[in-house]
Amino acid sequence: MELEIADPTALTPWQNREGRWYKREDFHRNSYGVNGAKYRLCRHLIATAVVEQGIDTVVTAQSVRSPQAAITATLCEEMGLDCYVVVGASKPETAVKHRSIEIAVQAGAMLDTSRKVAYNGVIQPYGASLAESLGAYQVPYAISPPENASEQALDAALQVGGDQVLGLPDDMRTLVVAFGSGNTTAGILWGLANHGSLDVERVVLVGVGPDRTEWMWKRLERVGILPGHVPPIDHQPLHGWFAEYADLMPETIDGIVMHPTYEGKVVRYLNQAKPEWWTSRDDRTGFWIVGGPM
């Protein structure tokens, strides 16, 4: 049985599978199967709100397919907090057919399907209004510190994932990351900048959604991290020509099941493109698994 790590400060392991390294952030998981870097960051955000605001209720709004519902609800169950999950353009009996919503309800969340549309422009303001009426904390969309977060709060959030670069194998030269919302990637770059980049010579960001590069660098620059502070970045966007963000590409490689929205696309692309650093399997390339399927 594979190791399960729920301690948010524990380092998830690197595994070598036939000459290629894998960062197993999917090992950071709970009994529901909720896992990954966003699970760890969400715990940090909610725990901070409990300490600083004294909240006992949490609201989250997202699509029925987003893991944010399950992440938030299971953390609220763990912390003894009430949880409201807002989704749009759905009915309760339909919403729970989606795995994330099913888990959220199992964890005791209250499901709000009163919004007739699922656009973020509708459900996020509604979630904010609901949170205000309940004296609750609203988990930001994409589980990211809000744009108006202080530099101190932003730095602390980036460190949550950034410290996971510790323990990176000594001989690794190329680090591959699925680049989606940019939150986890920003944390990794924070870690490389603050821990001396270790021996990484190249960071390959394989974009699986709309380009968030500018947004990511604005965040990092707010905490004093500039492009020259990290290894050279090779950005390889897939969105719009290889796959759309909502496309699912199930892939299993070296015995590891990849998330079909994120790492699955990256693996399929790299297996077709066949860059030398990917195919050589010389113990010098690492693939950062942000999270796996639930």
Secondary structure in CASP SS format (residue, H / E / C, confidence):
PFRMAT SS
TARGET T0000
AUTHOR 0000-0000-0000
METHOD secondary structure of the structure
MODEL  1
M C 1.00
E C 1.00
L C 1.00
E C 1.00
I E 1.00
A C 1.00
D C 1.00
P C 1.00
T C 1.00
A C 1.00
L C 1.00
T C 1.00
P C 1.00
W E 1.00
Q E 1.00
N E 1.00
R E 1.00
E C 1.00
G C 1.00
R E 1.00
W E 1.00
Y E 1.00
K E 1.00
R E 1.00
E H 1.00
D H 1.00
F H 1.00
H E 1.00
R E 1.00
N C 1.00
S C 1.00
Y C 1.00
G C 1.00
V C 1.00
N E 1.00
G C 1.00
A H 1.00
K H 1.00
Y H 1.00
R H 1.00
L H 1.00
C H 1.00
R H 1.00
H H 1.00
L H 1.00
I H 1.00
A H 1.00
T H 1.00
A H 1.00
V H 1.00
V H 1.00
E H 1.00
Q H 1.00
G C 1.00
I C 1.00
D C 1.00
T E 1.00
V E 1.00
V E 1.00
T E 1.00
A E 1.00
Q C 1.00
S C 1.00
V C 1.00
R C 1.00
S C 1.00
P C 1.00
Q H 1.00
A H 1.00
A H 1.00
I H 1.00
T H 1.00
A H 1.00
T H 1.00
L H 1.00
C H 1.00
E H 1.00
E H 1.00
M H 1.00
G C 1.00
L C 1.00
D E 1.00
C E 1.00
Y E 1.00
V E 1.00
V E 1.00
V E 1.00
G E 1.00
A C 1.00
S C 1.00
K C 1.00
P H 1.00
E H 1.00
T H 1.00
A H 1.00
V C 1.00
K C 1.00
H C 1.00
R H 1.00
S H 1.00
I H 1.00
E H 1.00
I H 1.00
A H 1.00
V H 1.00
Q H 1.00
A C 1.00
G C 1.00
A C 1.00
M E 1.00
L E 1.00
D E 1.00
T E 1.00
S E 1.00
R E 1.00
K C 1.00
V C 1.00
A C 1.00
Y C 1.00
N H 1.00
G H 1.00
V H 1.00
I H 1.00
Q H 1.00
P H 1.00
Y H 1.00
G H 1.00
A H 1.00
S H 1.00
L H 1.00
A H 1.00
E H 1.00
S H 1.00
L H 1.00
G C 1.00
A C 1.00
Y E 1.00
Q E 1.00
V C 1.00
P C 1.00
Y C 1.00
A C 1.00
I C 1.00
S C 1.00
P C 1.00
P C 1.00
E C 1.00
N C 1.00
A C 1.00
S C 1.00
E H 1.00
Q H 1.00
A H 1.00
L H 1.00
D H 1.00
A H 1.00
A H 1.00
L H 1.00
Q H 1.00
V H 1.00
G H 1.00
G H 1.00
D H 1.00
Q H 1.00
V H 1.00
L C 1.00
G C 1.00
L C 1.00
P C 1.00
D C 1.00
D C 1.00
M C 1.00
R C 1.00
T E 1.00
L E 1.00
V E 1.00
V E 1.00
A E 1.00
F E 1.00
G C 1.00
S C 1.00
G C 1.00
N H 1.00
T H 1.00
T H 1.00
A H 1.00
G H 1.00
I H 1.00
L H 1.00
W H 1.00
G H 1.00
L H 1.00
A H 1.00
N H 1.00
H C 1.00
G C 1.00
S C 1.00
L C 1.00
D C 1.00
V C 1.00
E C 1.00
R E 1.00
V E 1.00
V E 1.00
L E 1.00
V E 1.00
G E 1.00
V C 1.00
G C 1.00
P C 1.00
D C 1.00
R C 1.00
T H 1.00
E H 1.00
W H 1.00
M H 1.00
W H 1.00
K H 1.00
R H 1.00
L H 1.00
E H 1.00
R H 1.00
V C 1.00
G C 1.00
I C 1.00
L C 1.00
P H 1.00
G H 1.00
H H 1.00
V C 1.00
P C 1.00
P C 1.00
I E 1.00
D E 1.00
H E 1.00
Q E 1.00
P E 1.00
L C 1.00
H E 1.00
G C 1.00
W C 1.00
F C 1.00
A E 1.00
E C 1.00
Y C 1.00
A C 1.00
D C 1.00
L C 1.00
M C 1.00
P C 1.00
E C 1.00
T E 1.00
I E 1.00
D C 1.00
G C 1.00
I E 1.00
V E 1.00
M C 1.00
H C 1.00
P C 1.00
T C 1.00
Y C 1.00
E H 1.00
G H 1.00
K H 1.00
V H 1.00
V H 1.00
R H 1.00
Y H 1.00
L H 1.00
N H 1.00
Q H 1.00
A H 1.00
K C 1.00
P C 1.00
E H 1.00
W H 1.00
W H 1.00
T H 1.00
S C 1.00
R C 1.00
D C 1.00
D C 1.00
R C 1.00
T E 1.00
G E 1.00
F E 1.00
W E 1.00
I E 1.00
V C 1.00
G C 1.00
G C 1.00
P C 1.00
M C 1.00
END
